[in-house]
Amino acid sequence: MMPRPTVLAMLAALSLSACGGGEPDLMNFASSQEGPDEFLVAPAKPLEMPANPGALPPPAPGGTNRADPSPEADAVAALGGNPQALNRTGITASDAGLLRYAERFGLDPSIRQVLARDDYEFRRRNSGLFLERMFNVNLYYRAYDSQSLNQQAETERFRKAGVPTPSSPPAVLKPE
């Protein structure tokens, strides 16, 4: 049997190790190694020989290259839209009306900072119990459950109200 002071010291060290400060994480991803962020890598488009090299625009310092990645235009094209309809802000002309409607009561230029602060406080308040933090339990789904939308229930509610709706994605079971 261990001496009582040794047991108390081990319990104190274990207790203090679970009280570490820092960013309150609700989604715990365990990674065994540091590595590149694959979402920051955007491959260049393949080089193509234009049909008429004389029709190319003159080079513009700081301008874009035809081989530069253009994820927004590529996504619009993949979804059946017209990538040439994107304006300089990345918003299609058909979505400009929607944007004006969303901005009708004004914009708060500090909204990102306000939301980041509010989310930080929410994560701090919902950081889990002592043993959940100690054993690195994933708390994300439980913490945000009251804020999540039940897609199937909302689709059914709209259909009962007579609103034509597309199908919802299949229900996904959340890990407990």
Secondary structure, DSSP 8 states (H G I E B T S, - for coil): ---HHHHHHHHHHHHHHTT--S---SS----SS----GGG----------S-GGGS----TT---TTS--HHHHHHHHTT--GGGB-TTS-BHHHHHHHHHHTTT---TTHHHHHHHHHHHHHHHTS--HHHHHTT---HHHHHGGG---HHHHHHHHHHTT--------------
